[in-house]
Amino acid sequence: MLEFSQHCPVLMTITLLVGAALTPIVSRFRKKLSFLWAMFISLLSFFFCSCATWRLYSEGPISYWLSGWEPPYGIEVRFDYVSTITFLMTGLGVLIIFYSRKYIEHEINEDKFSLYYTLVLLLLCGMVGFSVTGDMFNLYVFLEILSLSGYALIAITEEKLNAMASFKYLVMGAISSLSILAGIALLYNVTGTLNMADMALRLQQFPPILTSYVALVLFVVGFSVKAAMFPVHIWLPDAHALAPSPVSALLSGLVIKVGIVGMIRILYTVYRLGGNINFIPVTNFMGWLAAITILIGAFFAFFQDDIKMIFAYSSISNIGYIVMGISLVSFTQPEKGYLGMVGGLIHIFNHAIIKSTLFLCAGALIYKTGFRKLSDLRGMGKKMPITCGALTIASISIAGIPPTSGFICKWYIILGAIEFGKWYFAAALLIGTLLVFAYYIKIVNAIFFREPNEPITKVDEAPMSMLIPIVLLAIGCLVLGVFAYLPLAVIRPAAATILGLPSTYIPGG
């Protein structure tokens, strides 16, 4: 079993890539076979990811050398604690594909079914490959795979507004990609290698030079665009709001987290291990941008009437929470950054589940009513109690109200900010949380306690294929809050190793 699990990080990526390539062939026999094929491929990839995760927590990180060539000459696939995000990616991928069966029949033409599932599998492949590669150039390649498939998924309905949203995303994505590629080129020029671990070792051998700092800034700018940080967030609201709801769940729950994973890889694998390059001024600046992002996203969400636009702006705000957590770090006292890092990492997982629940609930409401505006969805809690109940649970969770999963991450980030003496960051987080609470209460009030604009007679609950993922995710919002020690057991070793501490590190222990 141990020998088999050694190959799993490669197998889960190859499975998704090959599965995507074969989807058009499978669909030639029958259009709707593409759904069953995509489910099979996503489940198989989830199985490989589960095996790799089990191996990680029982034996330690997995390092796999493609074709047996030892790094830095060969390409390394590395499954470490940061890579456990692939467990979330593949797991949510299974649920979102299952949800898609009925939804896309309503949203796109039958002749595009195979294209849709091909692009979803490619998107998952790009995210998984990005999270497990130890090679800088392959990091860029997988980033482009997921970006291109994301652009196409937003525009798949062929609506003009979708095409414009996709084009805006493409333009900003091109700026991001060029920035990241330039950063890779500069670091390669300094170190002569593309392997991340080897690059960090070689950076130790040279005194800090301007090129290394310019590369760092380029990386932060590029990944900030992918993560939709202020002020480079302008592509996100339209892209997430106008995309088909399963795609919105993927984009908001998972894709924007790739930008965060990229920041962590560069800051804490390459530059922290690089030792003599002080990146703290950059993380301090990121913390300020994160505080502004929290407030800007929450402020604009409060004034929206389109339910998916509310969730889209909310994603911007929540990315601010995550970046604030991972930016609370000291170059000389890494243990001081532990609480904030735990909060940021756990919010990556919790936000993905919460926001997927919200967008899938919104998709179910739109599927049954045809309405997107909150003013048109009044009273739907009586007609679709399961969907609206799940939406309420997710709303309470995203507002950070205990005992839901959204509370624990904000608590840790606030503790981290206080430990650093940055009370103003904690204040920004609390103000943002109050705004979040206000606009999600507005949603719950409209769907449960307001009378509909006109009598609703033909609307009933969403199909079972849509309800099952919604209910499972809503249960996850509760379970991960009530039993918070479960996600913390996974996150704490990751936070410690990112900061260069022993994986068993416990504050005060």
VENNOR-V326592 format. One record per residue. N is the residue number from 1. PHI is phi in whole degrees, 0 to 359 (* if undefined). Layout:
# VENNOR-V326592
n:N phi:PHI
n:N phi:PHI
This chain:
# VENNOR-V326592
n:1 phi:*
n:2 phi:297
n:3 phi:293
n:4 phi:296
n:5 phi:295
n:6 phi:299
n:7 phi:269
n:8 phi:297
n:9 phi:301
n:10 phi:284
n:11 phi:297
n:12 phi:290
n:13 phi:285
n:14 phi:296
n:15 phi:302
n:16 phi:293
n:17 phi:292
n:18 phi:294
n:19 phi:301
n:20 phi:296
n:21 phi:294
n:22 phi:270
n:23 phi:302
n:24 phi:300
n:25 phi:291
n:26 phi:299
n:27 phi:289
n:28 phi:293
n:29 phi:287
n:30 phi:198
n:31 phi:304
n:32 phi:281
n:33 phi:293
n:34 phi:298
n:35 phi:294
n:36 phi:298
n:37 phi:295
n:38 phi:297
n:39 phi:297
n:40 phi:299
n:41 phi:296
n:42 phi:293
n:43 phi:294
n:44 phi:295
n:45 phi:294
n:46 phi:297
n:47 phi:297
n:48 phi:298
n:49 phi:295
n:50 phi:297
n:51 phi:296
n:52 phi:295
n:53 phi:294
n:54 phi:300
n:55 phi:296
n:56 phi:300
n:57 phi:278
n:58 phi:256
n:59 phi:236
n:60 phi:109
n:61 phi:304
n:62 phi:256
n:63 phi:239
n:64 phi:240
n:65 phi:257
n:66 phi:297
n:67 phi:62
n:68 phi:79
n:69 phi:279
n:70 phi:288
n:71 phi:297
n:72 phi:271
n:73 phi:282
n:74 phi:262
n:75 phi:268
n:76 phi:258
n:77 phi:252
n:78 phi:235
n:79 phi:251
n:80 phi:241
n:81 phi:295
n:82 phi:294
n:83 phi:291
n:84 phi:295
n:85 phi:299
n:86 phi:295
n:87 phi:298
n:88 phi:291
n:89 phi:299
n:90 phi:289
n:91 phi:295
n:92 phi:295
n:93 phi:301
n:94 phi:300
n:95 phi:295
n:96 phi:289
n:97 phi:295
n:98 phi:300
n:99 phi:298
n:100 phi:291
n:101 phi:307
n:102 phi:278
n:103 phi:296
n:104 phi:286
n:105 phi:297
n:106 phi:274
n:107 phi:259
n:108 phi:229
n:109 phi:289
n:110 phi:299
n:111 phi:290
n:112 phi:254
n:113 phi:301
n:114 phi:294
n:115 phi:297
n:116 phi:301
n:117 phi:290
n:118 phi:298
n:119 phi:292
n:120 phi:297
n:121 phi:294
n:122 phi:294
n:123 phi:299
n:124 phi:295
n:125 phi:299
n:126 phi:298
n:127 phi:292
n:128 phi:294
n:129 phi:300
n:130 phi:301
n:131 phi:281
n:132 phi:247
n:133 phi:285
n:134 phi:254
n:135 phi:244
n:136 phi:295
n:137 phi:290
n:138 phi:293
n:139 phi:304
n:140 phi:293
n:141 phi:299
n:142 phi:293
n:143 phi:298
n:144 phi:290
n:145 phi:300
n:146 phi:289
n:147 phi:293
n:148 phi:296
n:149 phi:292
n:150 phi:295
n:151 phi:303
n:152 phi:293
n:153 phi:294
n:154 phi:294
n:155 phi:268
n:156 phi:294
n:157 phi:281
n:158 phi:68
n:159 phi:288
n:160 phi:297
n:161 phi:295
n:162 phi:296
n:163 phi:297
n:164 phi:293
n:165 phi:297
n:166 phi:295
n:167 phi:294
n:168 phi:299
n:169 phi:297
n:170 phi:296
n:171 phi:297
n:172 phi:293
n:173 phi:295
n:174 phi:294
n:175 phi:298
n:176 phi:299
n:177 phi:297
n:178 phi:297
n:179 phi:297
n:180 phi:293
n:181 phi:296
n:182 phi:295
n:183 phi:298
n:184 phi:298
n:185 phi:299
n:186 phi:294
n:187 phi:292
n:188 phi:295
n:189 phi:297
n:190 phi:281
n:191 phi:256
n:192 phi:75
n:193 phi:214
n:194 phi:246
n:195 phi:287
n:196 phi:298
n:197 phi:297
n:198 phi:291
n:199 phi:298
n:200 phi:297
n:201 phi:297
n:202 phi:287
n:203 phi:296
n:204 phi:294
n:205 phi:276
n:206 phi:242
n:207 phi:293
n:208 phi:303
n:209 phi:232
n:210 phi:301
n:211 phi:303
n:212 phi:295
n:213 phi:288
n:214 phi:297
n:215 phi:300
n:216 phi:300
n:217 phi:297
n:218 phi:298
n:219 phi:297
n:220 phi:296
n:221 phi:297
n:222 phi:299
n:223 phi:285
n:224 phi:294
n:225 phi:296
n:226 phi:299
n:227 phi:273
n:228 phi:66
n:229 phi:280
n:230 phi:296
n:231 phi:261
n:232 phi:254
n:233 phi:261
n:234 phi:297
n:235 phi:282
n:236 phi:289
n:237 phi:305
n:238 phi:292
n:239 phi:298
n:240 phi:284
n:241 phi:283
n:242 phi:268
n:243 phi:295
n:244 phi:307
n:245 phi:303
n:246 phi:298
n:247 phi:291
n:248 phi:302
n:249 phi:297
n:250 phi:294
n:251 phi:295
n:252 phi:281
n:253 phi:286
n:254 phi:235
n:255 phi:298
n:256 phi:292
n:257 phi:289
n:258 phi:299
n:259 phi:299
n:260 phi:292
n:261 phi:301
n:262 phi:298
n:263 phi:299
n:264 phi:297
n:265 phi:300
n:266 phi:288
n:267 phi:292
n:268 phi:256
n:269 phi:266
n:270 phi:277
n:271 phi:278
n:272 phi:294
n:273 phi:292
n:274 phi:294
n:275 phi:75
n:276 phi:267
n:277 phi:252
n:278 phi:276
n:279 phi:261
n:280 phi:299
n:281 phi:303
n:282 phi:291
n:283 phi:292
n:284 phi:297
n:285 phi:296
n:286 phi:299
n:287 phi:298
n:288 phi:295
n:289 phi:298
n:290 phi:298
n:291 phi:298
n:292 phi:295
n:293 phi:300
n:294 phi:304
n:295 phi:287
n:296 phi:297
n:297 phi:299
n:298 phi:293
n:299 phi:297
n:300 phi:290
n:301 phi:299
n:302 phi:299
n:303 phi:260
n:304 phi:272
n:305 phi:248
n:306 phi:289
n:307 phi:296
n:308 phi:286
n:309 phi:291
n:310 phi:300
n:311 phi:294
n:312 phi:294
n:313 phi:295
n:314 phi:298
n:315 phi:297
n:316 phi:300
n:317 phi:301
n:318 phi:287
n:319 phi:297
n:320 phi:300
n:321 phi:301
n:322 phi:296
n:323 phi:295
n:324 phi:300
n:325 phi:298
n:326 phi:281
n:327 phi:269
n:328 phi:277
n:329 phi:218
n:330 phi:245
n:331 phi:289
n:332 phi:260
n:333 phi:232
n:334 phi:299
n:335 phi:295
n:336 phi:291
n:337 phi:270
n:338 phi:296
n:339 phi:296
n:340 phi:297
n:341 phi:296
n:342 phi:301
n:343 phi:298
n:344 phi:296
n:345 phi:292
n:346 phi:292
n:347 phi:286
n:348 phi:302
n:349 phi:289
n:350 phi:293
n:351 phi:296
n:352 phi:300
n:353 phi:289
n:354 phi:296
n:355 phi:290
n:356 phi:297
n:357 phi:301
n:358 phi:297
n:359 phi:291
n:360 phi:290
n:361 phi:296
n:362 phi:299
n:363 phi:299
n:364 phi:295
n:365 phi:296
n:366 phi:294
n:367 phi:300
n:368 phi:272
n:369 phi:249
n:370 phi:81
n:371 phi:256
n:372 phi:243
n:373 phi:279
n:374 phi:299
n:375 phi:294
n:376 phi:267
n:377 phi:258
n:378 phi:301
n:379 phi:76
n:380 phi:289
n:381 phi:298
n:382 phi:282
n:383 phi:269
n:384 phi:231
n:385 phi:295
n:386 phi:290
n:387 phi:300
n:388 phi:288
n:389 phi:295
n:390 phi:296
n:391 phi:297
n:392 phi:295
n:393 phi:301
n:394 phi:294
n:395 phi:294
n:396 phi:297
n:397 phi:292
n:398 phi:292
n:399 phi:283
n:400 phi:82
n:401 phi:269
n:402 phi:293
n:403 phi:260
n:404 phi:279
n:405 phi:292
n:406 phi:289
n:407 phi:286
n:408 phi:297
n:409 phi:291
n:410 phi:293
n:411 phi:299
n:412 phi:294
n:413 phi:294
n:414 phi:298
n:415 phi:299
n:416 phi:297
n:417 phi:295
n:418 phi:294
n:419 phi:300
n:420 phi:277
n:421 phi:78
n:422 phi:264
n:423 phi:298
n:424 phi:292
n:425 phi:292
n:426 phi:298
n:427 phi:295
n:428 phi:299
n:429 phi:296
n:430 phi:293
n:431 phi:296
n:432 phi:300
n:433 phi:295
n:434 phi:296
n:435 phi:294
n:436 phi:301
n:437 phi:303
n:438 phi:295
n:439 phi:281
n:440 phi:281
n:441 phi:297
n:442 phi:299
n:443 phi:294
n:444 phi:298
n:445 phi:298
n:446 phi:293
n:447 phi:280
n:448 phi:249
n:449 phi:242
n:450 phi:250
n:451 phi:282
n:452 phi:295
n:453 phi:297
n:454 phi:215
n:455 phi:304
n:456 phi:258
n:457 phi:241
n:458 phi:262
n:459 phi:271
n:460 phi:227
n:461 phi:292
n:462 phi:294
n:463 phi:300
n:464 phi:299
n:465 phi:294
n:466 phi:266
n:467 phi:290
n:468 phi:302
n:469 phi:300
n:470 phi:298
n:471 phi:294
n:472 phi:298
n:473 phi:291
n:474 phi:296
n:475 phi:299
n:476 phi:300
n:477 phi:299
n:478 phi:279
n:479 phi:299
n:480 phi:288
n:481 phi:266
n:482 phi:295
n:483 phi:252
n:484 phi:297
n:485 phi:295
n:486 phi:292
n:487 phi:294
n:488 phi:295
n:489 phi:297
n:490 phi:277
n:491 phi:281
n:492 phi:302
n:493 phi:298
n:494 phi:296
n:495 phi:299
n:496 phi:295
n:497 phi:291
n:498 phi:300
n:499 phi:274
n:500 phi:83
n:501 phi:261
n:502 phi:299
n:503 phi:298
n:504 phi:267
n:505 phi:300
n:506 phi:228
n:507 phi:304
n:508 phi:78
n:509 phi:267
